[in-house]
Amino acid sequence: MSLTSCMLHAVQRTDRSVYLTSDLAKALRLTGTKTITVRVGSKSTTLPVRLIKKSGQHMYIPLSLMASLRIPRTGNVLVANTSNKELRIGPLIGVLTNIENGTSPFGSKTGFIRQVINTGSSRSFSFAFSPRSVNWVQETVIGMVPKEGGGWIRKTFPLPDVIYNRLSSRAADKSASMESFKNRFVRRGIPLFNWSFFDKWDVYKMLDGDDAFRFVPESRINPSAEQLKEMLDKHKFIYLKPTAGSLGIGIYRVTYNPKRGYFVRYRKGSKNVLIRFSKFEGLMQMLGTGRGRLTNYVAQQGIRLIEIDNCPIDFRFHLTKNGNNQWIVAAIGAKKSGKGSVTTHIRNGGQLLTPEQVLRHVYGTRAESILDNAKDTAIKLAEGIEKNYDHLLGELGFDIGIDQNEKVWMFEANAKPGRSIFKHPSLKDGDYATIQSVYEHCLYLSRFRSRRET
């Protein structure tokens, strides 16, 4: 495969030919080629190639062909010549998401979607679309792109070369109809990554048997009263988490003190609540295990984390795959829990810090080696999940902790990680780095990047 960039021009001509400068034909190894298939996303046509005498790498396409291939703009683009003499212009990157009415068509994610689409926009085509926007018969998508002066416009595109899934509704994303919708792209050979949200137990099962499983706390799905008592006797405190929960909602922290009984912390409205039970039976009654089990919950071993001011600290590791199909740690944020809070979530009174701030405070000159070890662990976890997952992954968020013996633990994995850590001024570079890596991975998946031999 030959890959380069060129300046794409639309010309008013009646003949259906593609015109290339000699420099471009040489870069694409097309010297002597008489006809070629030009493809943009799912649209293609075969037509004569004509060379013109002009310096630089330029391509000229008739306006009628621009329209029939749904090429969204002229200007600088990537262009690839595959071994079967197919000239691909693009790539065409589709961001699958929810579209709302109004000036912010993607709700609170509008700014993020704009960033994603603008990244790489000087050499490729990107757009956002919803499941309702696809016309399977015509193989087109009505996508949305940002206007330079603000606002958004709709354009019709071919089916894309690659899809970045950022659907934000957990229920819709995991529905049977959405599974079928996404599989229609896969059957057409269109890679779609970040298939759906994880449930907490999904991750536990994927890592069970993998070397990285040693970094996951002991857990039980739908625990019985007997299992809860056994875990509390063994670990002295546990977390109870909804299997499909997010943002720390519905989490209980249960602590057992042999002399004082059982203590439960949880969030109710805007307040942190602490309740004590002298007997285990009272705790079970409060948790609603009267029918024998705590359904749709995971019980997870509690870990004594490093602390600042007696407040536990954990970390959000934002991992992405890069243009070489390798996992990298693109950004890390540290979260300090609020007083009396069951989690470190910012909305529950937590504080956002940089990992360097935290680790220097706790470990001094050893901070860098501790952080490097945590990064290595995060990549092992990502590789373990990917190995046992049925779909493509390009992005993962891990909630990671370091215990008081310096062991690294992973509490949760998110296939569509939130971006709240990037509100910290010192983590703005991480915001850019994650989006840039996702873009580079889109180039890899769509074969608009030279792939290294492995």
C-alpha positions in Angstrom: 0.0 0.0 0.0 1.1 3.5 -0.8 0.0 6.3 1.4 0.5 10.1 1.1 -1.4 13.4 1.3 -2.5 15.6 -1.5 -4.4 18.8 -2.3 -7.9 17.8 -3.6 -9.5 20.2 -6.1 -13.0 20.1 -7.7 -13.1 21.1 -11.4 -15.9 22.0 -13.8 -15.3 19.3 -16.5 -17.7 17.1 -18.4 -15.4 14.1 -18.8 -15.4 11.6 -15.9 -11.7 11.2 -15.2 -9.5 11.7 -12.2 -6.5 14.0 -12.9 -3.3 13.5 -10.9 0.0 15.4 -11.0 3.0 13.3 -11.9 4.4 13.9 -8.4 1.3 12.4 -6.8 1.1 9.5 -9.3 4.7 8.7 -8.4 4.1 8.9 -4.7 1.1 6.5 -5.1 3.0 4.2 -7.5 0.4 4.8 -10.2 2.8 5.6 -13.1 1.4 3.8 -16.2 -2.0 3.1 -14.6 -4.9 3.7 -17.1 -8.0 3.3 -14.9 -8.5 3.2 -11.2 -11.3 2.8 -8.6 -11.8 5.9 -6.5 -13.4 5.2 -3.1 -14.6 7.5 -0.3 -16.1 5.5 2.6 -18.7 3.1 1.0 -19.0 5.0 -2.3 -16.8 4.1 -5.2 -16.5 4.4 -9.0 -14.0 3.3 -11.6 -12.7 5.9 -14.1 -9.7 6.8 -16.3 -6.6 8.3 -14.8 -5.0 11.3 -16.5 -1.7 12.8 -15.6 -1.1 16.6 -15.7 2.1 18.6 -15.7 2.1 20.5 -12.4 4.5 20.4 -9.5 3.4 19.1 -6.1 0.9 16.5 -5.1 -2.6 17.5 -6.5 -5.7 15.6 -7.5 -8.5 17.1 -9.6 -12.0 15.6 -9.6 -15.0 16.7 -11.6 -17.8 18.4 -9.6 -20.3 15.7 -10.7 -18.0 13.0 -9.3 -17.6 15.0 -6.0 -21.4 14.9 -5.7 -21.9 11.3 -6.6 -19.1 10.1 -4.2 -20.4 12.5 -1.5 -16.9 13.9 -1.0 -17.5 16.5 1.8 -14.8 19.1 1.0 -11.8 19.9 -1.1 -8.3 20.8 0.3 -5.7 18.6 2.0 -6.6 14.9 2.4 -4.9 11.6 2.9 -5.0 9.3 -0.1 -4.0 5.6 -0.3 -3.4 3.2 -3.2 -4.2 -0.3 -2.2 -2.7 -3.3 -3.9 -5.8 -3.8 -6.0 -5.5 -0.4 -7.6 -8.1 1.3 -5.5 -7.5 4.9 -4.7 -9.0 5.7 -1.3 -9.6 9.3 -0.2 -10.2 10.0 3.5 -10.5 8.5 5.9 -14.1 9.0 6.7 -14.5 8.8 10.5 -18.0 8.5 12.0 -18.7 9.3 15.6 -21.8 7.4 16.7 -23.6 9.3 19.4 -27.0 10.7 20.6 -28.3 13.8 18.8 -30.7 16.2 20.6 -32.6 19.3 19.3 -31.2 22.8 19.9 -27.9 24.6 19.7 -26.1 21.9 21.6 -27.0 18.9 19.5 -25.0 16.4 21.7 -26.1 17.9 25.1 -23.3 18.1 27.6 -21.0 16.2 25.2 -21.2 18.8 22.4 -17.8 20.4 23.2 -16.2 17.0 23.3 -17.8 15.9 20.0 -16.6 19.1 18.4 -13.0 18.4 19.6 -13.1 14.9 18.2 -14.4 16.0 14.8 -11.9 18.9 14.6 -9.0 16.7 15.4 -7.4 15.7 12.1 -9.9 17.7 10.1 -7.1 19.2 8.1 -6.4 15.9 6.5 -9.4 13.6 6.8 -13.2 13.8 7.1 -15.1 13.4 10.4 -18.8 13.7 11.3 -21.2 12.8 14.1 -24.3 10.8 13.5 -27.1 9.0 15.4 -28.5 5.5 14.6 -31.6 7.2 13.0 -29.3 8.9 10.5 -28.3 5.9 8.4 -29.9 5.0 5.1 -28.8 1.4 4.5 -30.3 1.2 1.0 -28.4 4.2 -0.3 -25.4 3.5 2.0 -25.4 7.0 3.2 -25.4 8.8 6.6 -26.8 12.3 7.4 -24.0 13.5 9.7 -23.4 16.7 11.6 -20.2 18.8 11.3 -19.3 22.0 13.2 -19.3 25.3 11.4 -16.3 27.6 11.8 -18.2 30.4 13.3 -20.1 28.2 15.7 -23.1 26.0 15.3 -23.6 22.8 13.3 -24.6 21.8 9.8 -26.0 18.6 8.3 -24.3 16.9 5.3 -24.9 13.6 3.6 -21.9 11.2 3.7 -21.1 7.7 2.5 -21.0 5.0 5.2 -17.7 5.7 7.0 -14.4 3.8 7.0 -14.4 3.5 10.8 -16.8 4.3 13.7 -16.0 5.6 17.2 -18.9 4.7 19.4 -19.8 7.4 21.9 -23.5 6.5 22.5 -24.2 7.8 26.0 -27.3 5.8 27.0 -26.2 2.6 28.7 -29.7 0.9 28.2 -29.9 1.8 24.5 -26.3 0.9 23.8 -26.8 -2.7 25.2 -30.3 -3.3 23.6 -30.8 -6.0 21.1 -31.8 -3.5 18.4 -28.6 -1.6 18.9 -26.5 -4.8 18.8 -28.1 -5.6 15.4 -27.5 -2.0 14.2 -23.8 -2.1 15.1 -23.4 -5.6 13.5 -24.6 -4.2 10.2 -21.5 -2.1 10.0 -19.2 -5.0 11.0 -20.7 -7.2 8.3 -19.8 -4.6 5.8 -16.2 -4.7 7.0 -16.4 -1.3 8.8 -14.5 -1.4 12.1 -16.5 -0.1 15.1 -14.7 0.3 18.4 -15.9 0.8 22.0 -18.8 -1.6 21.3 -20.8 -0.9 24.5 -20.7 0.0 28.1 -19.3 -2.7 30.5 -21.2 -4.0 33.4 -19.0 -4.5 36.5 -19.2 -8.2 36.4 -18.3 -8.3 32.7 -14.8 -7.1 33.5 -14.4 -9.6 36.4 -15.3 -12.5 34.0 -13.0 -11.2 31.2 -10.0 -11.0 33.5 -10.7 -14.3 35.4 -7.9 -16.7 34.4 -5.7 -13.9 33.0 -2.4 -12.9 34.7 -3.9 -9.4 35.3 -6.6 -11.0 37.5 -4.3 -10.6 40.5 -4.9 -6.8 40.3 -8.7 -7.2 40.8 -10.1 -7.3 44.4 -12.1 -10.4 45.4 -15.7 -9.9 44.1 -19.1 -11.7 44.2 -22.1 -11.1 41.9 -25.6 -11.0 43.5 -24.1 -11.9 46.9 -26.0 -13.9 49.4 -26.1 -13.0 53.1 -23.7 -15.8 53.8 -21.2 -14.5 51.2 -21.4 -11.0 52.6 -20.7 -12.2 56.1 -17.8 -14.3 54.9 -16.3 -11.3 53.0 -16.7 -8.9 56.0 -15.1 -11.4 58.4 -12.2 -11.8 56.0 -11.6 -8.2 54.8 -13.3 -6.1 57.5 -14.8 -3.8 54.9 -16.4 -4.2 51.4 -18.1 -2.1 48.7 -21.5 -3.0 47.3 -21.8 -1.6 43.7 -24.7 -1.8 41.2 -23.6 -4.0 38.3 -24.7 -1.3 35.8 -24.0 1.7 37.9 -21.9 4.8 37.2 -20.9 8.1 38.9 -20.8 6.4 42.3 -24.6 6.2 42.5 -26.0 3.5 44.6 -22.7 2.4 46.2 -22.5 1.3 49.8 -19.4 0.9 51.9 -19.8 -1.6 54.7 -17.3 -1.9 57.5 -17.2 -4.6 60.2 -15.7 -3.9 63.7 -15.9 -7.0 65.9 -16.4 -4.9 69.0 -18.8 -2.2 67.6 -20.7 -3.9 64.8 -21.4 -3.0 61.2 -21.2 0.5 59.7 -22.8 1.5 56.3 -21.9 4.6 54.4 -23.8 5.7 51.3 -24.9 8.9 49.5 -28.5 10.0 49.8 -29.4 13.1 47.8 -26.7 15.6 48.5 -25.6 14.1 51.8 -23.3 11.4 53.0 -25.1 9.0 55.4 -23.5 6.8 58.1 -25.6 4.1 59.9 -24.4 1.6 62.6 -26.0 -1.9 63.1 -25.1 -3.9 66.2 -26.1 -7.1 64.5 -25.6 -8.5 61.0 -29.3 -9.2 60.6 -30.1 -5.5 60.9 -27.6 -4.8 58.2 -29.2 -7.4 55.9 -32.6 -6.0 56.5 -31.4 -2.5 55.6 -29.8 -3.8 52.4 -32.9 -5.6 51.4 -31.5 -9.2 51.3 -34.7 -10.6 52.8 -35.2 -12.8 49.7 -31.7 -14.2 50.1 -29.6 -12.2 47.8 -28.6 -8.6 46.9 -29.6 -8.7 43.3 -27.9 -6.7 40.5 -25.1 -5.8 42.9 -21.4 -6.8 43.1 -19.7 -7.1 46.5 -16.1 -6.1 46.2 -13.2 -6.5 48.7 -12.3 -3.2 50.4 -8.7 -2.0 50.0 -6.9 0.3 52.4 -5.7 3.0 50.0 -3.0 5.6 50.4 -4.4 8.7 52.0 -3.9 12.5 52.3 -5.5 14.2 55.4 -7.1 10.8 56.3 -8.9 10.9 52.9 -8.4 7.9 50.6 -7.0 8.6 47.1 -7.6 6.7 43.9 -6.7 7.4 40.3 -8.5 7.6 36.9 -6.2 6.1 34.2 -7.4 7.0 30.7 -6.0 4.6 28.2 -6.2 4.7 24.4 -4.9 2.6 21.6 -2.5 4.6 19.4 -1.8 4.6 15.7 0.4 1.5 16.1 -2.5 -0.5 17.7 -0.7 -0.3 21.1 -2.2 0.6 24.5 -0.8 3.8 26.0 -1.7 5.7 29.2 -2.8 9.0 27.7 -3.8 10.8 30.9 -4.1 10.2 34.7 -6.1 12.1 37.3 -6.0 11.6 41.1 -9.1 11.8 43.1 -9.2 12.6 46.9 -12.4 11.5 48.6 -14.6 14.1 50.4 -15.0 13.8 54.2 -17.4 11.0 55.0 -17.9 10.1 51.3 -18.2 6.5 50.1 -16.4 7.3 46.8 -13.9 9.8 45.4 -16.3 11.1 42.8 -16.1 14.9 42.5 -19.9 15.3 42.6 -19.8 13.7 46.1 -17.3 16.2 47.4 -14.1 14.7 46.0 -11.1 16.8 45.0 -9.2 16.5 41.7 -5.4 16.5 41.9 -2.5 15.5 39.7 -0.9 12.1 40.3 2.4 13.8 40.7 1.0 16.0 43.6 -0.3 12.9 45.4 2.6 10.5 44.9 5.2 13.1 45.8 3.3 13.8 49.0 3.0 10.1 49.9 6.3 8.7 48.5 8.6 11.6 48.0 11.5 10.8 45.7 10.1 7.3 44.9 7.0 8.9 43.3 8.1 8.4 39.7 8.9 4.7 40.1 5.5 4.1 41.8 3.7 5.8 39.0 5.6 3.9 36.3 4.6 0.6 38.0 0.9 1.7 38.1 1.1 2.6 34.3 2.6 -0.8 33.5 -0.2 -2.5 35.5 -2.9 -0.5 33.7 -1.5 -1.6 30.3 -1.5 -5.2 31.4 -5.1 -4.9 32.5 -6.1 -3.3 29.2 -4.4 -6.1 27.3 -6.1 -8.7 29.4 -9.5 -7.3 28.9 -8.9 -6.9 25.1 -7.8 -10.5 24.8 -11.0 -11.8 26.3 -13.4 -9.3 24.7 -15.4 -10.1 21.5 -15.3 -6.6 20.0 -12.8 -3.9 19.2 -11.6 -1.6 22.0 -9.8 1.7 21.4 -10.3 3.4 24.8 -10.6 2.4 28.4 -10.9 4.2 31.8 -9.6 2.4 34.9 -10.3 3.4 38.5 -7.1 2.3 40.1 -5.9 2.4 43.7 -2.6 1.9 45.4 -2.8 0.2 48.8 -0.7 1.0 51.9 1.7 -1.9 50.9 2.2 -0.2 47.4 0.2 -2.9 45.6 -1.8 -1.6 42.6 -5.5 -2.6 42.4 -8.1 -2.0 39.6 -11.7 -1.4 40.9 -13.6 -0.6 37.8 -13.1 -0.5 34.0 -15.1 1.7 31.7 -15.4 1.2 27.9 -16.5 4.8 27.5 -14.6 6.7 30.2 -15.9 10.0 31.4 -13.8 13.1 31.0 -14.3 15.0 34.3 -10.6 14.7 35.2 -9.8 17.0 32.4 -11.5 19.9 34.2 -8.2 20.2 36.2 -6.0 22.9 34.6 -2.9 20.7 34.7 -4.7 17.9 32.9 -5.6 19.9 29.7 -2.7 18.3 27.8 -4.2 14.9 28.7 -7.5 15.9 27.2 -5.8 16.7 23.9 -3.6 13.5 24.1 -6.6 11.2 24.5 -8.5 12.6 21.5 -5.3 12.7 19.4 -4.6 9.0 20.1 -8.2 8.1 19.3 -7.8 9.9 16.0 -4.5 8.1 15.2 -6.2 4.8 16.1 -9.0 5.6 13.6 -6.3 6.0 11.0 -4.9 2.6 11.9 -8.3 0.8 11.8 -9.3 2.5 8.5 -5.9 1.5 7.0 -4.9 5.2 6.4 -1.7 4.6 8.4 1.3 2.5 7.4 1.2 -0.6 9.7 4.4 -1.8 11.2 5.2 -5.5 10.8 4.8 -7.4 14.0 
